[in-house]
Amino acid sequence: MVKLFFKLVFIKILGWKIIGEYPYHEKKLIIIIGPHTSLWDFAVGVAVRGLLGFKSNYLVKAELFRNPILAKILTWTGGVPVDRGNRNTDVVGSVVEIYNKREQFVIALTPEGTRSKVKQLKTGFYRIAKQANVPILVAGFDFKKRTVEFLEPFLPGEDMQSDMDFIMNFYKGVTGKNPELGLN
């Protein structure tokens, strides 16, 4: 029923297309989504997840979980609390620990770390993937073309700069909801 709803709304009415394949065989994965320019990115992500039928999580500021109603909603949608306000907290290490403890864990992150204009990507997702030995799935949400594109997942290599250049080059061809905030 959920897939049918998202197929009707996301594909038929709104006209979005999905390019590439989601790697269902991967039990552990980091999905990076870009460019992140709007809260609408979350809606597109929920639609894609519902349409393709996979489960994923995302990181949320721990303080948002203080509100019991919001905490239930965040948990229900896959939110995982992280203490980002404390400089002594090792967010990368905390997420790696989750990967090490669980048999299955997929997390979706925005490598820009903000909806504001940035010149380069943050490296936390890469360090998590490297330390947890999980593949990275690059996804682009192109609001101009109305496409969600998945590249082939890859394990981070020995040359982080080369991998980051590859990712940035892909995102330069993707138009976010607010293009002026994108990576182009």
C-alpha positions as CSV (number, residue, x, y, z in Angstrom):
1,M,0.0,0.0,0.0
2,V,2.9,2.4,0.9
3,K,4.7,1.7,-2.4
4,L,1.5,2.2,-4.3
5,F,0.9,5.6,-2.6
6,F,4.4,6.8,-3.4
7,K,4.3,5.5,-6.9
8,L,1.0,7.4,-7.5
9,V,2.2,10.6,-5.9
10,F,5.9,10.8,-6.5
11,I,6.1,9.1,-9.9
12,K,2.8,9.6,-11.6
13,I,1.6,13.0,-10.2
14,L,4.9,14.8,-9.5
15,G,6.8,13.1,-12.4
16,W,10.0,12.0,-10.6
17,K,12.2,9.2,-12.0
18,I,14.7,7.0,-10.3
19,I,17.9,6.3,-12.1
20,G,20.2,3.5,-11.0
21,E,19.6,0.7,-8.6
22,Y,19.3,0.6,-4.8
23,P,21.7,-2.2,-3.6
24,Y,19.3,-4.3,-1.5
25,H,22.1,-6.9,-1.0
26,E,24.1,-4.5,1.2
27,K,23.1,-4.9,4.8
28,K,25.3,-2.0,5.9
29,L,25.6,1.2,3.9
30,I,26.0,4.9,4.1
31,I,23.8,6.8,1.7
32,I,25.0,10.3,1.0
33,I,22.4,12.7,-0.5
34,G,23.1,15.9,-2.3
35,P,22.9,18.7,-3.0
36,H,21.2,19.5,0.3
37,T,19.5,22.8,-0.2
38,S,16.0,22.5,1.3
39,L,13.9,20.6,3.8
40,W,12.1,19.2,0.8
41,D,15.1,16.9,0.4
42,F,13.8,15.0,3.4
43,A,10.3,14.5,1.7
44,V,12.0,13.2,-1.4
45,G,14.1,10.8,0.7
46,V,11.0,9.5,2.5
47,A,9.2,9.1,-0.8
48,V,12.1,7.2,-2.4
49,R,12.6,5.0,0.7
50,G,8.8,4.2,0.7
51,L,8.7,3.6,-3.0
52,L,11.8,1.3,-3.1
53,G,11.0,-0.4,0.2
54,F,14.2,-0.1,2.1
55,K,14.9,1.0,5.6
56,S,17.3,3.7,6.5
57,N,18.2,6.0,9.4
58,Y,19.4,9.5,9.7
59,L,21.2,11.5,12.4
60,V,19.3,14.1,14.5
61,K,20.4,16.5,17.2
62,A,19.9,14.7,20.5
63,E,18.2,17.7,22.1
64,L,15.2,17.3,19.6
65,F,14.5,14.0,21.3
66,R,13.7,15.8,24.6
67,N,10.2,16.4,23.4
68,P,8.4,13.1,23.8
69,I,6.0,13.6,20.8
70,L,8.8,14.7,18.5
71,A,11.0,11.9,19.8
72,K,8.3,9.3,18.7
73,I,8.0,10.9,15.3
74,L,11.8,11.1,14.8
75,T,12.3,7.5,15.9
76,W,9.4,6.3,13.7
77,T,11.0,8.0,10.6
78,G,14.4,6.5,11.4
79,G,16.0,9.3,13.4
80,V,19.1,8.4,15.5
81,P,20.0,10.9,18.2
82,V,23.6,12.3,18.3
83,D,25.1,14.8,20.7
84,R,26.6,17.2,18.2
85,G,26.6,20.2,20.6
86,N,29.3,18.6,22.9
87,R,32.8,19.1,21.5
88,N,33.9,16.0,23.5
89,T,31.5,13.8,21.7
90,D,33.0,11.7,18.9
91,V,30.1,11.5,16.5
92,V,32.1,9.5,13.9
93,G,33.1,7.0,16.6
94,S,29.6,6.7,18.0
95,V,28.2,5.9,14.5
96,V,31.0,3.4,13.8
97,E,30.0,1.7,17.1
98,I,26.4,1.4,15.9
99,Y,27.6,-0.2,12.7
100,N,29.8,-2.6,14.6
101,K,27.0,-3.6,17.0
102,R,24.3,-4.2,14.4
103,E,23.9,-6.8,11.7
104,Q,22.1,-4.4,9.5
105,F,22.3,-0.6,9.5
106,V,21.8,2.0,6.7
107,I,22.1,5.6,7.4
108,A,21.4,8.5,5.0
109,L,23.5,11.7,5.5
110,T,23.9,15.0,3.7
111,P,27.7,15.5,3.1
112,E,27.4,19.2,3.1
113,G,26.2,19.1,6.7
114,T,23.9,22.1,6.2
115,R,21.4,23.5,3.8
116,S,23.6,26.6,3.4
117,K,26.0,27.1,0.5
118,V,29.3,25.3,1.0
119,K,32.4,25.0,-1.1
120,Q,33.4,21.5,0.1
121,L,31.9,18.5,1.6
122,K,32.3,17.5,5.3
123,T,34.3,14.3,5.7
124,G,32.5,12.6,8.6
125,F,30.5,10.3,6.3
126,Y,33.8,9.2,4.7
127,R,35.5,8.5,8.0
128,I,32.5,6.5,9.2
129,A,32.5,4.4,6.1
130,K,36.3,3.9,6.3
131,Q,36.3,2.9,10.0
132,A,33.2,0.8,9.8
133,N,34.3,-0.7,6.5
134,V,30.9,0.0,4.8
135,P,30.2,1.1,1.3
136,I,29.1,4.6,0.3
137,L,26.1,5.0,-1.9
138,V,26.1,8.4,-3.7
139,A,22.5,9.7,-4.4
140,G,21.6,12.9,-6.2
141,F,18.2,14.6,-5.8
142,D,17.8,16.7,-9.0
143,F,14.8,19.0,-8.6
144,K,15.2,20.5,-12.1
145,K,15.2,17.1,-13.9
146,R,13.0,15.5,-11.2
147,T,15.3,12.6,-10.9
148,V,16.9,10.7,-8.0
149,E,20.1,9.1,-9.2
150,F,22.0,6.3,-7.5
151,L,25.6,5.6,-8.4
152,E,27.2,2.2,-7.7
153,P,28.2,1.8,-4.1
154,F,31.9,1.9,-3.4
155,L,34.2,1.3,-0.4
156,P,36.3,4.3,0.5
157,G,39.8,3.9,-0.9
158,E,43.3,5.0,0.3
159,D,43.0,8.3,-1.4
160,M,40.2,10.3,0.3
161,Q,40.8,13.4,-1.9
162,S,40.3,11.3,-5.1
163,D,37.1,9.9,-3.7
164,M,35.8,13.3,-2.6
165,D,36.6,14.8,-6.0
166,F,34.6,12.0,-7.6
167,I,31.6,12.7,-5.4
168,M,31.9,16.5,-5.9
169,N,32.0,16.1,-9.6
170,F,28.8,14.1,-9.6
171,Y,27.0,16.6,-7.4
172,K,28.1,19.5,-9.7
173,G,25.7,18.1,-12.3
174,V,22.7,17.9,-9.9
175,T,20.4,20.8,-9.2
176,G,19.0,21.1,-5.7
177,K,15.6,22.6,-4.8
178,N,17.4,26.0,-4.2
179,P,20.1,26.0,-6.9
180,E,21.9,29.0,-5.5
181,L,22.7,27.0,-2.4
182,G,24.0,23.9,-4.3
183,L,27.5,22.8,-5.0
184,N,27.5,24.1,-8.6
